């Protein structure tokens, strides 16, 4: 994402917005908390406060640039909204989130809705479990 995406969303291009957008873009493989983003800014010696991070993320959410998730037992996490549907696997030990899309599951959900007299317009599916990684931690944030 770039400055034109901010303008298209009706937001003024500012340094805090650009830096937060860059961090989210660089970490597309990960769902980030406001604190994760703030830590990246600190590591890069950017003078942007945590309150500003929260404010910008709320503006991004209202503008449709990010999606906020509240996975069970955790704080809000953010990801860029690329417009592509996907579901989530969440590790209940370390909080790792994996996105996936499965055509068979999508087809079956539509069938189940139709069998019960519904037309499926949207849905979200979150599967909780334990990842098999030996380290089972979530400290792999890229700064840029």
CNS distance restraints for C-alpha pairs under 8 A (distance, minus, plus):
assign (resid   1 and name CA) (resid   5 and name CA) 6.21 0.50 0.50
assign (resid   1 and name CA) (resid  21 and name CA) 6.96 0.50 0.50
assign (resid   1 and name CA) (resid  22 and name CA) 7.31 0.50 0.50
assign (resid   1 and name CA) (resid  25 and name CA) 6.49 0.50 0.50
assign (resid   2 and name CA) (resid   6 and name CA) 7.08 0.50 0.50
assign (resid   2 and name CA) (resid  18 and name CA) 7.45 0.50 0.50
assign (resid   2 and name CA) (resid  21 and name CA) 7.61 0.50 0.50
assign (resid   2 and name CA) (resid  22 and name CA) 7.84 0.50 0.50
assign (resid   3 and name CA) (resid   7 and name CA) 6.45 0.50 0.50
assign (resid   3 and name CA) (resid  13 and name CA) 6.17 0.50 0.50
assign (resid   3 and name CA) (resid  18 and name CA) 6.87 0.50 0.50
assign (resid   4 and name CA) (resid   8 and name CA) 6.00 0.50 0.50
assign (resid   5 and name CA) (resid   9 and name CA) 6.19 0.50 0.50
assign (resid   6 and name CA) (resid  10 and name CA) 6.40 0.50 0.50
assign (resid   6 and name CA) (resid  11 and name CA) 5.11 0.50 0.50
assign (resid   6 and name CA) (resid  12 and name CA) 6.68 0.50 0.50
assign (resid   6 and name CA) (resid  13 and name CA) 6.31 0.50 0.50
assign (resid   7 and name CA) (resid  11 and name CA) 5.23 0.50 0.50
assign (resid   7 and name CA) (resid  12 and name CA) 6.17 0.50 0.50
assign (resid   7 and name CA) (resid  13 and name CA) 6.85 0.50 0.50
assign (resid   9 and name CA) (resid  63 and name CA) 5.57 0.50 0.50
assign (resid   9 and name CA) (resid  64 and name CA) 7.49 0.50 0.50
assign (resid   9 and name CA) (resid  65 and name CA) 7.59 0.50 0.50
assign (resid  10 and name CA) (resid  63 and name CA) 7.47 0.50 0.50
assign (resid  11 and name CA) (resid  63 and name CA) 8.00 0.50 0.50
assign (resid  13 and name CA) (resid  17 and name CA) 6.66 0.50 0.50
assign (resid  13 and name CA) (resid  18 and name CA) 6.83 0.50 0.50
assign (resid  14 and name CA) (resid  18 and name CA) 6.14 0.50 0.50
assign (resid  15 and name CA) (resid  19 and name CA) 6.03 0.50 0.50
assign (resid  16 and name CA) (resid  20 and name CA) 6.10 0.50 0.50
assign (resid  16 and name CA) (resid  48 and name CA) 6.48 0.50 0.50
assign (resid  16 and name CA) (resid  52 and name CA) 7.63 0.50 0.50
assign (resid  16 and name CA) (resid  53 and name CA) 7.72 0.50 0.50
assign (resid  16 and name CA) (resid  56 and name CA) 7.72 0.50 0.50
assign (resid  17 and name CA) (resid  21 and name CA) 6.01 0.50 0.50
assign (resid  17 and name CA) (resid  56 and name CA) 6.33 0.50 0.50
assign (resid  18 and name CA) (resid  22 and name CA) 6.06 0.50 0.50
assign (resid  19 and name CA) (resid  23 and name CA) 6.25 0.50 0.50
assign (resid  19 and name CA) (resid  41 and name CA) 7.84 0.50 0.50
assign (resid  20 and name CA) (resid  24 and name CA) 6.26 0.50 0.50
assign (resid  20 and name CA) (resid  37 and name CA) 6.96 0.50 0.50
assign (resid  20 and name CA) (resid  53 and name CA) 7.37 0.50 0.50
assign (resid  20 and name CA) (resid  56 and name CA) 7.90 0.50 0.50
assign (resid  21 and name CA) (resid  25 and name CA) 6.03 0.50 0.50
assign (resid  22 and name CA) (resid  26 and name CA) 6.00 0.50 0.50
assign (resid  22 and name CA) (resid 144 and name CA) 7.14 0.50 0.50
assign (resid  23 and name CA) (resid  27 and name CA) 6.14 0.50 0.50
assign (resid  23 and name CA) (resid  37 and name CA) 6.86 0.50 0.50
assign (resid  23 and name CA) (resid  40 and name CA) 7.50 0.50 0.50
assign (resid  23 and name CA) (resid 142 and name CA) 7.82 0.50 0.50
assign (resid  23 and name CA) (resid 143 and name CA) 6.42 0.50 0.50
assign (resid  23 and name CA) (resid 144 and name CA) 6.10 0.50 0.50
assign (resid  24 and name CA) (resid  28 and name CA) 6.11 0.50 0.50
assign (resid  24 and name CA) (resid  32 and name CA) 7.63 0.50 0.50
assign (resid  24 and name CA) (resid  37 and name CA) 7.81 0.50 0.50
assign (resid  24 and name CA) (resid  79 and name CA) 6.81 0.50 0.50
assign (resid  24 and name CA) (resid  80 and name CA) 6.61 0.50 0.50
assign (resid  25 and name CA) (resid  80 and name CA) 7.14 0.50 0.50
assign (resid  26 and name CA) (resid 142 and name CA) 6.80 0.50 0.50
assign (resid  26 and name CA) (resid 143 and name CA) 7.39 0.50 0.50
assign (resid  26 and name CA) (resid 144 and name CA) 5.70 0.50 0.50
assign (resid  27 and name CA) (resid  31 and name CA) 7.76 0.50 0.50
assign (resid  27 and name CA) (resid 141 and name CA) 6.83 0.50 0.50
assign (resid  27 and name CA) (resid 142 and name CA) 6.10 0.50 0.50
assign (resid  27 and name CA) (resid 143 and name CA) 7.97 0.50 0.50
assign (resid  28 and name CA) (resid  79 and name CA) 7.00 0.50 0.50
assign (resid  28 and name CA) (resid  80 and name CA) 7.18 0.50 0.50
assign (resid  30 and name CA) (resid  79 and name CA) 7.40 0.50 0.50
assign (resid  30 and name CA) (resid  97 and name CA) 7.00 0.50 0.50
assign (resid  30 and name CA) (resid  98 and name CA) 7.95 0.50 0.50
assign (resid  30 and name CA) (resid 141 and name CA) 7.78 0.50 0.50
assign (resid  31 and name CA) (resid  77 and name CA) 5.56 0.50 0.50
assign (resid  31 and name CA) (resid  78 and name CA) 5.35 0.50 0.50
assign (resid  31 and name CA) (resid  79 and name CA) 5.31 0.50 0.50
assign (resid  31 and name CA) (resid  97 and name CA) 6.87 0.50 0.50
assign (resid  32 and name CA) (resid  36 and name CA) 5.74 0.50 0.50
assign (resid  32 and name CA) (resid  37 and name CA) 6.69 0.50 0.50
assign (resid  32 and name CA) (resid  77 and name CA) 4.99 0.50 0.50
assign (resid  32 and name CA) (resid  78 and name CA) 5.24 0.50 0.50
assign (resid  32 and name CA) (resid  79 and name CA) 6.83 0.50 0.50
assign (resid  33 and name CA) (resid  37 and name CA) 6.52 0.50 0.50
assign (resid  33 and name CA) (resid  75 and name CA) 7.17 0.50 0.50
assign (resid  33 and name CA) (resid  76 and name CA) 6.09 0.50 0.50
assign (resid  33 and name CA) (resid  77 and name CA) 4.46 0.50 0.50
assign (resid  33 and name CA) (resid  78 and name CA) 6.19 0.50 0.50
assign (resid  34 and name CA) (resid  38 and name CA) 6.15 0.50 0.50
assign (resid  34 and name CA) (resid  50 and name CA) 7.39 0.50 0.50
assign (resid  34 and name CA) (resid  53 and name CA) 6.25 0.50 0.50
assign (resid  34 and name CA) (resid  54 and name CA) 6.14 0.50 0.50
assign (resid  34 and name CA) (resid  57 and name CA) 7.68 0.50 0.50
assign (resid  34 and name CA) (resid  76 and name CA) 7.96 0.50 0.50
assign (resid  34 and name CA) (resid  77 and name CA) 7.30 0.50 0.50
assign (resid  34 and name CA) (resid  78 and name CA) 7.85 0.50 0.50
assign (resid  35 and name CA) (resid  39 and name CA) 6.10 0.50 0.50
assign (resid  35 and name CA) (resid  50 and name CA) 7.17 0.50 0.50
assign (resid  36 and name CA) (resid  40 and name CA) 6.41 0.50 0.50
assign (resid  36 and name CA) (resid 141 and name CA) 7.66 0.50 0.50
assign (resid  37 and name CA) (resid  41 and name CA) 6.33 0.50 0.50
assign (resid  37 and name CA) (resid  53 and name CA) 7.45 0.50 0.50
assign (resid  38 and name CA) (resid  42 and name CA) 6.24 0.50 0.50
assign (resid  38 and name CA) (resid  48 and name CA) 7.66 0.50 0.50
assign (resid  38 and name CA) (resid  49 and name CA) 7.24 0.50 0.50
assign (resid  38 and name CA) (resid  50 and name CA) 5.88 0.50 0.50
assign (resid  38 and name CA) (resid  53 and name CA) 6.70 0.50 0.50
assign (resid  39 and name CA) (resid  43 and name CA) 6.10 0.50 0.50
assign (resid  40 and name CA) (resid  44 and name CA) 6.26 0.50 0.50
assign (resid  40 and name CA) (resid 141 and name CA) 7.79 0.50 0.50
assign (resid  40 and name CA) (resid 142 and name CA) 7.74 0.50 0.50
assign (resid  40 and name CA) (resid 143 and name CA) 5.29 0.50 0.50
assign (resid  41 and name CA) (resid  45 and name CA) 6.13 0.50 0.50
assign (resid  41 and name CA) (resid  46 and name CA) 5.05 0.50 0.50
assign (resid  41 and name CA) (resid  47 and name CA) 7.39 0.50 0.50
assign (resid  41 and name CA) (resid  48 and name CA) 6.92 0.50 0.50
assign (resid  41 and name CA) (resid 143 and name CA) 7.76 0.50 0.50
assign (resid  42 and name CA) (resid  46 and name CA) 5.72 0.50 0.50
assign (resid  42 and name CA) (resid  47 and name CA) 7.20 0.50 0.50
assign (resid  42 and name CA) (resid  48 and name CA) 7.93 0.50 0.50
assign (resid  43 and name CA) (resid 143 and name CA) 7.52 0.50 0.50
assign (resid  44 and name CA) (resid 143 and name CA) 7.28 0.50 0.50
assign (resid  48 and name CA) (resid  52 and name CA) 6.54 0.50 0.50
assign (resid  48 and name CA) (resid  53 and name CA) 7.30 0.50 0.50
assign (resid  49 and name CA) (resid  53 and name CA) 6.47 0.50 0.50
assign (resid  50 and name CA) (resid  54 and name CA) 6.37 0.50 0.50
assign (resid  51 and name CA) (resid  55 and name CA) 6.18 0.50 0.50
assign (resid  52 and name CA) (resid  56 and name CA) 5.99 0.50 0.50
assign (resid  53 and name CA) (resid  57 and name CA) 6.11 0.50 0.50
assign (resid  54 and name CA) (resid  58 and name CA) 6.20 0.50 0.50
assign (resid  55 and name CA) (resid  59 and name CA) 6.28 0.50 0.50
assign (resid  56 and name CA) (resid  60 and name CA) 6.06 0.50 0.50
assign (resid  57 and name CA) (resid  61 and name CA) 6.07 0.50 0.50
assign (resid  57 and name CA) (resid  66 and name CA) 7.51 0.50 0.50
assign (resid  58 and name CA) (resid  62 and name CA) 6.22 0.50 0.50
assign (resid  59 and name CA) (resid  63 and name CA) 6.13 0.50 0.50
assign (resid  60 and name CA) (resid  64 and name CA) 6.15 0.50 0.50
assign (resid  60 and name CA) (resid  65 and name CA) 5.02 0.50 0.50
assign (resid  60 and name CA) (resid  66 and name CA) 5.65 0.50 0.50
assign (resid  61 and name CA) (resid  65 and name CA) 5.80 0.50 0.50
assign (resid  61 and name CA) (resid  66 and name CA) 4.90 0.50 0.50
assign (resid  61 and name CA) (resid  67 and name CA) 5.95 0.50 0.50
assign (resid  61 and name CA) (resid  68 and name CA) 7.03 0.50 0.50
assign (resid  64 and name CA) (resid  81 and name CA) 6.89 0.50 0.50
assign (resid  65 and name CA) (resid  80 and name CA) 5.94 0.50 0.50
assign (resid  65 and name CA) (resid  81 and name CA) 5.41 0.50 0.50
assign (resid  66 and name CA) (resid  78 and name CA) 6.35 0.50 0.50
assign (resid  66 and name CA) (resid  79 and name CA) 5.46 0.50 0.50
assign (resid  66 and name CA) (resid  80 and name CA) 4.30 0.50 0.50
assign (resid  66 and name CA) (resid  81 and name CA) 4.75 0.50 0.50
assign (resid  67 and name CA) (resid  78 and name CA) 5.61 0.50 0.50
assign (resid  67 and name CA) (resid  79 and name CA) 5.50 0.50 0.50
assign (resid  67 and name CA) (resid  80 and name CA) 6.28 0.50 0.50
assign (resid  67 and name CA) (resid  81 and name CA) 5.75 0.50 0.50
assign (resid  68 and name CA) (resid  76 and name CA) 6.22 0.50 0.50
assign (resid  68 and name CA) (resid  77 and name CA) 5.59 0.50 0.50
assign (resid  68 and name CA) (resid  78 and name CA) 4.62 0.50 0.50
assign (resid  68 and name CA) (resid  79 and name CA) 6.81 0.50 0.50
assign (resid  69 and name CA) (resid  76 and name CA) 5.52 0.50 0.50
assign (resid  69 and name CA) (resid  77 and name CA) 5.29 0.50 0.50
assign (resid  69 and name CA) (resid  78 and name CA) 6.31 0.50 0.50
assign (resid  70 and name CA) (resid  74 and name CA) 6.57 0.50 0.50
assign (resid  70 and name CA) (resid  75 and name CA) 6.07 0.50 0.50
assign (resid  70 and name CA) (resid  76 and name CA) 4.68 0.50 0.50
assign (resid  70 and name CA) (resid  77 and name CA) 6.50 0.50 0.50
assign (resid  71 and name CA) (resid  75 and name CA) 7.22 0.50 0.50
assign (resid  71 and name CA) (resid  76 and name CA) 7.22 0.50 0.50
assign (resid  71 and name CA) (resid  77 and name CA) 7.93 0.50 0.50
assign (resid  71 and name CA) (resid  90 and name CA) 7.76 0.50 0.50
assign (resid  71 and name CA) (resid 126 and name CA) 7.96 0.50 0.50
assign (resid  74 and name CA) (resid  95 and name CA) 7.75 0.50 0.50
assign (resid  85 and name CA) (resid 101 and name CA) 7.38 0.50 0.50
assign (resid  86 and name CA) (resid  99 and name CA) 6.14 0.50 0.50
assign (resid  86 and name CA) (resid 100 and name CA) 5.51 0.50 0.50
assign (resid  86 and name CA) (resid 101 and name CA) 4.96 0.50 0.50
assign (resid  86 and name CA) (resid 124 and name CA) 7.94 0.50 0.50
assign (resid  87 and name CA) (resid  99 and name CA) 5.64 0.50 0.50
assign (resid  87 and name CA) (resid 100 and name CA) 5.35 0.50 0.50
assign (resid  87 and name CA) (resid 101 and name CA) 6.06 0.50 0.50
assign (resid  87 and name CA) (resid 124 and name CA) 6.28 0.50 0.50
assign (resid  87 and name CA) (resid 125 and name CA) 5.23 0.50 0.50
assign (resid  87 and name CA) (resid 126 and name CA) 6.14 0.50 0.50
assign (resid  88 and name CA) (resid  97 and name CA) 6.50 0.50 0.50
assign (resid  88 and name CA) (resid  98 and name CA) 5.60 0.50 0.50
assign (resid  88 and name CA) (resid  99 and name CA) 4.63 0.50 0.50
assign (resid  88 and name CA) (resid 100 and name CA) 6.12 0.50 0.50
assign (resid  88 and name CA) (resid 125 and name CA) 6.42 0.50 0.50
assign (resid  88 and name CA) (resid 126 and name CA) 4.80 0.50 0.50
assign (resid  88 and name CA) (resid 127 and name CA) 6.17 0.50 0.50
assign (resid  89 and name CA) (resid  97 and name CA) 5.63 0.50 0.50
assign (resid  89 and name CA) (resid  98 and name CA) 5.06 0.50 0.50
assign (resid  89 and name CA) (resid  99 and name CA) 6.43 0.50 0.50
assign (resid  89 and name CA) (resid 100 and name CA) 7.67 0.50 0.50
assign (resid  89 and name CA) (resid 126 and name CA) 5.84 0.50 0.50
assign (resid  89 and name CA) (resid 127 and name CA) 4.72 0.50 0.50
assign (resid  89 and name CA) (resid 128 and name CA) 5.83 0.50 0.50
assign (resid  89 and name CA) (resid 129 and name CA) 7.32 0.50 0.50
assign (resid  90 and name CA) (resid  95 and name CA) 6.03 0.50 0.50
assign (resid  90 and name CA) (resid  96 and name CA) 5.69 0.50 0.50
assign (resid  90 and name CA) (resid  97 and name CA) 4.60 0.50 0.50
assign (resid  90 and name CA) (resid  98 and name CA) 6.55 0.50 0.50
assign (resid  90 and name CA) (resid 126 and name CA) 7.10 0.50 0.50
assign (resid  90 and name CA) (resid 127 and name CA) 6.17 0.50 0.50
assign (resid  90 and name CA) (resid 128 and name CA) 4.87 0.50 0.50
assign (resid  90 and name CA) (resid 129 and name CA) 6.28 0.50 0.50
assign (resid  90 and name CA) (resid 130 and name CA) 7.68 0.50 0.50
assign (resid  91 and name CA) (resid  95 and name CA) 4.89 0.50 0.50
assign (resid  91 and name CA) (resid  96 and name CA) 5.17 0.50 0.50
assign (resid  91 and name CA) (resid  97 and name CA) 6.58 0.50 0.50
assign (resid  91 and name CA) (resid 128 and name CA) 5.98 0.50 0.50
assign (resid  91 and name CA) (resid 129 and name CA) 5.11 0.50 0.50
assign (resid  91 and name CA) (resid 130 and name CA) 4.68 0.50 0.50
assign (resid  91 and name CA) (resid 131 and name CA) 5.48 0.50 0.50
assign (resid  92 and name CA) (resid  96 and name CA) 7.98 0.50 0.50
assign (resid  92 and name CA) (resid 128 and name CA) 6.29 0.50 0.50
assign (resid  92 and name CA) (resid 129 and name CA) 5.75 0.50 0.50
assign (resid  92 and name CA) (resid 130 and name CA) 5.74 0.50 0.50
assign (resid  93 and name CA) (resid 130 and name CA) 6.30 0.50 0.50
assign (resid  93 and name CA) (resid 131 and name CA) 7.90 0.50 0.50
assign (resid  93 and name CA) (resid 136 and name CA) 7.27 0.50 0.50
assign (resid  94 and name CA) (resid 136 and name CA) 5.63 0.50 0.50
assign (resid  94 and name CA) (resid 137 and name CA) 5.02 0.50 0.50
assign (resid  94 and name CA) (resid 138 and name CA) 6.09 0.50 0.50
assign (resid  95 and name CA) (resid 137 and name CA) 7.66 0.50 0.50
assign (resid  95 and name CA) (resid 138 and name CA) 6.74 0.50 0.50
assign (resid  96 and name CA) (resid 131 and name CA) 7.76 0.50 0.50
assign (resid  96 and name CA) (resid 137 and name CA) 7.37 0.50 0.50
assign (resid  96 and name CA) (resid 138 and name CA) 5.90 0.50 0.50
assign (resid 102 and name CA) (resid 106 and name CA) 6.33 0.50 0.50
assign (resid 103 and name CA) (resid 107 and name CA) 6.07 0.50 0.50
assign (resid 104 and name CA) (resid 108 and name CA) 6.08 0.50 0.50
assign (resid 105 and name CA) (resid 109 and name CA) 6.13 0.50 0.50
assign (resid 106 and name CA) (resid 110 and name CA) 6.49 0.50 0.50
assign (resid 107 and name CA) (resid 111 and name CA) 6.34 0.50 0.50
assign (resid 108 and name CA) (resid 112 and name CA) 6.12 0.50 0.50
assign (resid 109 and name CA) (resid 113 and name CA) 6.22 0.50 0.50
assign (resid 109 and name CA) (resid 120 and name CA) 7.99 0.50 0.50
assign (resid 110 and name CA) (resid 114 and name CA) 6.12 0.50 0.50
assign (resid 110 and name CA) (resid 119 and name CA) 7.39 0.50 0.50
assign (resid 110 and name CA) (resid 120 and name CA) 5.98 0.50 0.50
assign (resid 111 and name CA) (resid 115 and name CA) 6.05 0.50 0.50
assign (resid 112 and name CA) (resid 116 and name CA) 6.46 0.50 0.50
assign (resid 113 and name CA) (resid 117 and name CA) 6.34 0.50 0.50
assign (resid 113 and name CA) (resid 118 and name CA) 4.79 0.50 0.50
assign (resid 113 and name CA) (resid 119 and name CA) 6.15 0.50 0.50
assign (resid 113 and name CA) (resid 120 and name CA) 6.09 0.50 0.50
assign (resid 114 and name CA) (resid 118 and name CA) 5.01 0.50 0.50
assign (resid 114 and name CA) (resid 119 and name CA) 5.95 0.50 0.50
assign (resid 114 and name CA) (resid 120 and name CA) 7.67 0.50 0.50
assign (resid 131 and name CA) (resid 136 and name CA) 6.94 0.50 0.50
assign (resid 132 and name CA) (resid 136 and name CA) 7.37 0.50 0.50
